[in-house]
Amino acid sequence: MVKAKSWVMTKYFDGFPKKSDFGLKVEELPEPKDGEVLLEAVFLSVDPYMRLFSKISMNEGDVMIGSQVAKVIQSKNPAFPVGSHVVSNSGWRTHTLSDGTGLTPILPEWPKDMSLSLALGAIGMPGVTAVYGIEDVLGLQKGETLLVNAAAGAVGSVVGQIAKIKGCKVVGSAGSDAKVAYLKELGFDEVFNYKTVGSLEEALRKASPEGYDCFFENVGGPSSFIVLQQMKNFGRIAVCGSISTYNDSEPQTGPYPYSIMIIKELKMEGFLITRWQHKHPETLTRLLAWVKEGKLQCREHVTKGFENMPAAFMGMMRGENIGKAVVAV
């Protein structure tokens, strides 16, 4: 019998999440049955979507949703031998019994000297999000100009690097001078700290006087309306996230972008990566190759200790991380 710990959402978040919104549970798990495996979490992910979907797909008392890299410690399923590692959507748990459904084995060509935590970042969900947003939603072409906000985050930092691989001009917006410096290290052409520029409109115009072909949207809110006014005619916008609105108790209203979208003939599309799930293996292989070749750099913000899951989540929501936020058990 294994004692499994899990973090539950004790009550729906009201505004920004608080420590009191989370509760730690302990339960004993039985031995695996035929076809089952027992997983032990090694790394866990904290991501902005957890805040959004907490009010869409969770009830009070549910285990917090999320993915993890886990080690198979007991197995009665030949597809997942003891000692192998998988990516699992088990949520905030230290141990999980699984029948194998939804488990993704770590790529067989994964280098032994590369942290498995990257399977939650650049070679995982954030990485494929960047690829599908750029290729399948935006259709980004060589020579075009791309703007990405929350550019130093798990998704944004990969978006900018892939756009550079494709031969594009990349402009990034981030929330601290340290993040700006990091993005310049990655090769972004222009970067600014949106918190310290006097005018977002002027900062955008200075970074790309000719305007923007594509906008990878992670933030939402009023700033997005300012961006739309500087899009080129027939510009494309991929709406990946709206982190600035996730903690609102009351939905924001206006400004409304329809007139500018009509005049500039803009295309805006929201997306979820499940649409391209059939392409995940191929896409993950491409991302791993870019990392091996040195074309894709990865930075992580690692919090140690399963007991610190809520703190890591809240810190990520405050923007304390550069790159991917993960928890090492």
C-alpha positions as CSV (number, residue, x, y, z in Angstrom):
1,M,0.0,0.0,0.0
2,V,1.3,3.4,-1.0
3,K,0.3,6.6,0.7
4,A,-0.6,9.1,-2.0
5,K,-0.8,12.9,-1.4
6,S,-2.9,15.2,-3.5
7,W,-3.8,18.9,-3.5
8,V,-7.5,19.7,-3.9
9,M,-9.4,22.9,-4.7
10,T,-11.4,23.3,-1.5
11,K,-13.5,26.1,-2.9
12,Y,-13.7,28.0,-6.2
13,F,-11.2,30.8,-6.5
14,D,-12.6,34.2,-5.9
15,G,-10.2,36.6,-7.7
16,F,-6.5,35.7,-7.2
17,P,-6.0,32.2,-5.7
18,K,-5.2,32.1,-2.0
19,K,-3.4,29.5,0.1
20,S,-6.7,28.7,1.9
21,D,-8.3,27.7,-1.4
22,F,-6.1,24.5,-1.4
23,G,-6.2,21.4,0.8
24,L,-3.8,18.5,1.1
25,K,-5.3,15.0,1.2
26,V,-3.7,11.7,2.0
27,E,-5.0,8.3,0.9
28,E,-3.8,4.8,0.6
29,L,-3.7,3.3,-2.9
30,P,-4.3,-0.5,-3.4
31,E,-1.9,-2.7,-5.4
32,P,-2.2,-2.4,-9.2
33,K,-4.6,-4.8,-10.9
34,D,-4.0,-6.6,-14.2
35,G,-3.4,-3.9,-16.8
36,E,-2.7,-1.2,-14.3
37,V,0.4,0.7,-13.3
38,L,1.4,2.7,-10.2
39,L,3.0,6.1,-11.0
40,E,5.1,8.2,-8.8
41,A,5.4,11.9,-9.7
42,V,8.9,13.3,-10.4
43,F,8.0,16.7,-11.9
44,L,4.7,18.5,-11.9
45,S,3.6,21.4,-14.0
46,V,1.9,24.6,-13.0
47,D,0.2,26.6,-15.9
48,P,-2.2,29.5,-16.4
49,Y,-4.8,27.3,-18.0
50,M,-5.4,25.7,-14.5
51,R,-6.9,29.0,-13.3
52,L,-9.2,29.3,-16.4
53,F,-10.4,25.7,-16.3
54,S,-10.9,25.6,-12.5
55,K,-14.2,27.3,-13.1
56,I,-15.1,25.3,-16.3
57,S,-14.2,21.7,-15.6
58,M,-13.7,21.4,-11.8
59,N,-15.9,21.2,-8.8
60,E,-15.0,22.1,-5.2
61,G,-13.1,19.3,-3.6
62,D,-11.6,18.0,-6.9
63,V,-7.9,17.3,-7.2
64,M,-6.2,20.2,-9.1
65,I,-5.8,19.5,-12.8
66,G,-2.5,19.3,-14.5
67,S,0.2,17.2,-16.0
68,Q,3.3,15.5,-14.6
69,V,6.3,13.4,-15.5
70,A,6.0,10.2,-13.5
71,K,8.0,7.1,-13.0
72,V,6.4,3.7,-13.2
73,I,7.1,2.0,-9.8
74,Q,4.8,-1.0,-10.1
75,S,3.4,-2.4,-13.3
76,K,1.0,-5.1,-14.4
77,N,0.8,-3.6,-17.9
78,P,3.6,-4.7,-20.3
79,A,3.4,-1.4,-22.3
80,F,4.7,0.5,-19.3
81,P,7.6,-1.4,-17.6
82,V,8.9,-0.6,-14.1
83,G,11.4,2.2,-14.2
84,S,10.1,3.8,-17.4
85,H,8.8,7.4,-17.4
86,V,5.6,8.9,-18.8
87,V,3.7,12.2,-19.1
88,S,0.4,11.8,-17.3
89,N,-2.6,14.2,-16.8
90,S,-2.9,12.9,-13.2
91,G,-3.2,16.4,-11.6
92,W,-1.5,17.5,-8.4
93,R,-0.8,14.0,-7.0
94,T,2.3,12.2,-5.8
95,H,1.1,8.8,-6.8
96,T,-1.6,7.6,-9.3
97,L,-3.1,4.2,-10.3
98,S,-3.6,4.2,-14.0
99,D,-4.9,1.6,-16.6
100,G,-2.5,3.2,-19.1
101,T,-5.1,5.4,-20.8
102,G,-3.7,8.8,-21.8
103,L,-0.1,8.0,-20.7
104,T,2.5,9.3,-23.1
105,P,5.9,7.5,-22.8
106,I,9.0,9.8,-22.8
107,L,10.5,9.8,-26.4
108,P,12.9,6.9,-26.8
109,E,15.6,9.2,-28.2
110,W,15.5,11.5,-25.1
111,P,19.1,12.2,-24.1
112,K,20.2,10.8,-20.8
113,D,21.7,14.1,-19.7
114,M,18.6,16.1,-20.4
115,S,16.1,16.8,-17.6
116,L,12.8,15.0,-18.0
117,S,11.1,18.1,-16.7
118,L,11.4,19.5,-20.3
119,A,8.6,17.1,-21.2
120,L,6.4,19.5,-19.4
121,G,7.8,22.6,-21.2
122,A,9.6,23.2,-24.5
123,I,9.3,19.5,-25.4
124,G,5.8,19.2,-24.0
125,M,2.5,21.0,-23.9
126,P,3.9,24.5,-24.1
127,G,6.1,23.5,-27.0
128,V,3.4,22.0,-29.1
129,T,1.1,25.0,-28.3
130,A,3.8,27.2,-29.8
131,V,4.1,25.1,-32.9
132,Y,0.4,24.7,-33.7
133,G,-0.2,28.4,-33.0
134,I,2.5,29.5,-35.4
135,E,2.0,26.9,-38.1
136,D,-1.6,25.8,-38.1
137,V,-3.3,29.0,-36.8
138,L,-1.1,31.9,-38.0
139,G,0.5,30.3,-41.0
140,L,3.6,32.4,-40.2
141,Q,5.8,32.9,-43.3
142,K,9.5,33.7,-43.6
143,G,10.2,37.5,-43.5
144,E,7.0,38.3,-41.6
145,T,6.9,40.2,-38.3
146,L,5.5,38.5,-35.2
147,L,4.5,40.0,-31.9
148,V,4.2,37.8,-28.8
149,N,3.2,38.9,-25.3
150,A,4.0,37.2,-22.1
151,A,7.1,36.4,-24.2
152,A,9.3,35.1,-21.3
153,G,6.8,32.5,-20.3
154,A,6.7,28.8,-21.1
155,V,4.8,29.3,-24.4
156,G,5.9,32.8,-25.4
157,S,9.7,32.0,-25.1
158,V,9.2,29.0,-27.4
159,V,7.0,31.0,-29.9
160,G,9.7,33.6,-30.4
161,Q,12.5,31.1,-30.9
162,I,10.5,29.1,-33.5
163,A,9.6,32.3,-35.3
164,K,13.3,33.1,-35.5
165,I,14.0,29.5,-36.8
166,K,11.5,30.3,-39.5
167,G,13.3,33.5,-40.5
168,C,10.9,36.1,-39.1
169,K,11.3,39.4,-37.2
170,V,10.2,38.8,-33.6
171,V,9.0,41.5,-31.1
172,G,8.4,40.4,-27.5
173,S,6.6,42.1,-24.6
174,A,7.4,41.0,-21.0
175,G,7.0,42.3,-17.5
176,S,10.5,42.8,-16.0
177,D,13.9,44.0,-17.1
178,A,15.3,40.5,-16.3
179,K,12.8,39.0,-18.7
180,V,13.7,41.5,-21.4
181,A,17.4,40.6,-21.0
182,Y,16.6,36.9,-21.3
183,L,14.6,37.4,-24.5
184,K,17.4,39.4,-26.0
185,E,19.7,36.5,-25.2
186,L,17.3,34.2,-27.1
187,G,17.7,36.4,-30.2
188,F,14.4,38.3,-30.2
189,D,14.8,41.3,-32.5
190,E,13.0,43.8,-30.3
191,V,11.8,43.5,-26.6
192,F,10.3,45.9,-24.2
193,N,9.0,45.9,-20.6
194,Y,5.3,46.8,-20.8
195,K,5.3,47.9,-17.2
196,T,7.9,50.6,-17.7
197,V,7.2,52.0,-21.2
198,G,5.4,55.3,-21.1
199,S,3.0,54.3,-23.9
200,L,2.4,50.8,-25.1
201,E,1.3,52.2,-28.5
202,E,4.6,54.1,-28.9
203,A,6.6,51.0,-27.8
204,L,4.9,48.8,-30.4
205,R,5.4,51.4,-33.1
206,K,9.0,51.9,-32.3
207,A,9.7,48.1,-32.3
208,S,8.0,47.7,-35.7
209,P,7.1,51.0,-37.5
210,E,5.7,49.0,-40.4
211,G,3.2,47.1,-38.2
212,Y,2.7,43.4,-37.5
213,D,1.7,40.5,-39.7
214,C,1.0,38.1,-36.8
215,F,0.2,38.4,-33.1
216,F,0.5,35.5,-30.7
217,E,-1.9,36.5,-27.9
218,N,-1.3,35.2,-24.4
219,V,-2.5,38.1,-22.2
220,G,-5.9,39.6,-23.3
221,G,-7.5,42.6,-21.8
222,P,-7.3,46.3,-23.0
223,S,-3.7,46.0,-24.3
224,S,-4.8,43.7,-27.0
225,F,-7.0,46.4,-28.5
226,I,-3.9,48.6,-28.8
227,V,-2.1,45.8,-30.6
228,L,-4.9,45.3,-33.1
229,Q,-4.6,49.0,-34.3
230,Q,-1.0,48.3,-35.3
231,M,-1.7,45.1,-37.2
232,K,-1.0,45.1,-41.0
233,N,-4.0,44.6,-43.3
234,F,-4.9,40.9,-43.4
235,G,-3.0,40.3,-40.2
236,R,-3.6,37.2,-38.2
237,I,-4.0,36.7,-34.5
238,A,-3.7,33.4,-32.6
239,V,-5.5,33.6,-29.3
240,C,-3.7,31.2,-27.0
241,G,-4.4,32.7,-23.6
242,S,-5.9,35.7,-21.7
243,I,-4.0,35.5,-18.4
244,S,-4.8,39.1,-17.5
245,T,-8.5,38.2,-17.2
246,Y,-8.4,34.8,-15.5
247,N,-8.6,36.2,-11.9
248,D,-11.4,38.7,-12.6
249,S,-14.4,38.3,-10.4
250,E,-16.5,40.2,-13.0
251,P,-15.9,39.9,-16.7
252,Q,-14.1,42.8,-18.4
253,T,-16.1,44.8,-20.9
254,G,-14.8,46.6,-24.0
255,P,-13.1,48.1,-25.8
256,Y,-14.6,46.2,-28.7
257,P,-12.3,45.4,-31.7
258,Y,-14.8,44.8,-34.4
259,S,-14.4,48.0,-36.4
260,I,-10.7,47.8,-36.6
261,M,-10.9,44.1,-37.5
262,I,-13.3,45.0,-40.4
263,I,-11.2,47.9,-41.7
264,K,-7.9,45.9,-41.6
265,E,-9.6,42.6,-42.6
266,L,-8.0,40.8,-39.6
267,K,-8.3,37.1,-38.8
268,M,-8.5,36.1,-35.1
269,E,-8.7,32.5,-34.0
270,G,-8.7,30.9,-30.6
271,F,-7.3,27.4,-30.3
272,L,-6.7,24.4,-28.1
273,I,-4.0,21.9,-28.8
274,T,-6.3,18.9,-28.6
275,R,-7.4,19.7,-32.2
276,W,-4.0,18.5,-33.4
277,Q,-3.5,15.6,-30.9
278,H,-2.8,13.2,-33.8
279,K,0.3,15.3,-34.6
280,H,1.8,15.3,-31.1
281,P,4.4,12.5,-31.6
282,E,5.8,14.1,-34.8
283,T,5.8,17.6,-33.2
284,L,7.5,16.5,-30.0
285,T,10.2,14.8,-32.1
286,R,10.8,18.1,-34.0
287,L,11.0,20.1,-30.8
288,L,13.5,17.6,-29.3
289,A,15.6,17.9,-32.4
290,W,15.7,21.7,-32.2
291,V,16.8,21.5,-28.6
292,K,19.5,19.0,-29.4
293,E,20.7,21.2,-32.3
294,G,20.9,24.3,-30.0
295,K,18.2,26.1,-31.9
296,L,15.7,26.0,-29.0
297,Q,16.9,27.1,-25.6
298,C,15.0,26.1,-22.4
299,R,14.9,27.9,-19.1
300,E,13.0,26.6,-16.1
301,H,11.8,28.1,-12.8
302,V,11.9,25.1,-10.5
303,T,10.2,24.9,-7.1
304,K,11.2,22.0,-4.9
305,G,8.8,20.0,-2.8
306,F,5.2,18.7,-3.5
307,E,4.1,20.7,-0.4
308,N,4.9,23.9,-2.4
309,M,2.5,23.2,-5.3
310,P,0.0,26.0,-4.3
311,A,2.9,28.5,-3.8
312,A,4.4,27.6,-7.2
313,F,1.1,28.0,-8.9
314,M,0.4,31.4,-7.3
315,G,3.9,32.6,-8.1
316,M,3.5,31.6,-11.7
317,M,0.2,33.5,-11.9
318,R,2.0,36.6,-10.5
319,G,4.6,36.2,-13.3
320,E,7.6,35.3,-11.0
321,N,8.9,32.7,-13.4
322,I,11.2,33.1,-16.5
323,G,10.5,30.1,-18.8
324,K,8.5,27.1,-17.6
325,A,7.4,26.8,-14.0
326,V,7.7,23.3,-12.6
327,V,7.7,21.6,-9.2
328,A,10.3,18.9,-8.5
329,V,9.0,16.3,-6.0
